[in-house]
Amino acid sequence: MRRVWITRAAPGAEATAVRVRALGWEPVVAPVLQVRFLSPFVDLTGVGALAFTSANGVRAFARQTDRRDPPVFAVGQATAAAAREAGFADVRSAEGDVAALGRAIVAHRSTFSGVILHPGAAEPAGDLRGDLERAGLRARAQALYETAPLVVPEDFLAGLGTLDAMLIHSPKAAARVAEILGEAPARHLAAYGVSAEALAPLKTLAIGPMIAATLPNEDALLSLLADPRA
């Protein structure tokens, strides 16, 4: 059975592992990042809508407040599902990346009034706030979690030769993988990325083929594993 390294942080890594196993691959979960929730006060005064670019953003927000009444705009299906699971009723998915999320919010600007709050990472991907402000909307970002590098176990590094591929969900994860593989080369290892941007930090490595998903979501990413050429 072909083996694939799941590099994303918990708890998402475990959910990905279930899906990978259903595709006939053996998942090897070894996160290269960890999520650390922050605990600032979340002021919802004047907030008319929430914008989430990750399920971790939803989880971090849900830890800080019981408010579930603002409408939610989510970057994709997984984030939208996390919002519904957290108790939000009015949830729209942009089915794309951060830029697509911004366009979706602008397209639905008549459905809410007030500031768009983007609860997310301390180092967010993209510039959602800037995109919204350039479109004439009021927006505010608030850091509710951060990601930090993890040291992968020595026995995992020793077994790199038994892996066939790795899944890359973000540029930050790819940058950490580049650090790890810089010390433990794996020329045979294919890299499947959620986007070309996510794979970019790996370009200096001597690894196998790098293939980006056609859409920036996990469904498209995992479809690469279902391809008989994978």
Secondary structure, DSSP 4 states (H G I P E B T S, - for coil): --EEEE-SPTTHHHHHHHHHHHTT-EEEE--SEEEEE-------TTEEEEEESSHHHHHHHHHH-----S-EEESSHHHHHHHHHHT-SSEEE-SS-HHHHHHHHHHTGGG--SEEEEEEESS-SS-HHHHHHHTT--EEEEEEEEEEE-PPPHHHHHTGGG--EEEE--HHHHHHHHHHHHHS--TT-EEEESSHHHHGGGTTS--S-EEE-SSSSHHHHHHHHHSTT-
